[in-house]
Amino acid sequence: MLSSRLNNITPSYTIGISSKVRDLKASGKNIIDLSIGEPDLTVPNAAIQHGINSLNENLTNYDLVPGLKILRNELSKKLNLENDCDYAPEEIVNSSGAKNAITNALLAILNNG
C-alpha cells in the first residue's frame, strides 16, 4: 500500500526545469534561467565564519520552528536600522526558502477546501 502511494509523488517541477537549463547551458546554449531563483550574491565572510563556528560548536540540531532566536534578534535590528521597520524577534520567522514560506503562510490562513 505504501509503495502505491509513493508512486503518486511527483518530482519537483522547479528542480526539473533547473536541471534542464543546466544541461542546455552545458551544451553551449545561451539560456536565461528563471527556474529556482538561486541568489546571485557572494556570501559575506562574516556569515561564512558564523557557519564554520556553528559547526565547530556542534550547533547542528533542529531549533525552534520560527528559526534561531539569535538570527531573529539580528534581523529585528537590521529591519529597524536599515528599513525603518519595527518588528520584534517574536514577529519574525525564518524559512528555508520561498516555497517553504509560502506553504507555511497558506497553511496558517486557509481553511480545508
Summary of the structure (lengths in Angstrom):
residues: 113
radius of gyration: 19.2
end to end distance: 25.7
largest distance: 54.7
contacts: 188
relative contact order: 0.07
helix: 54%
strand: 0%
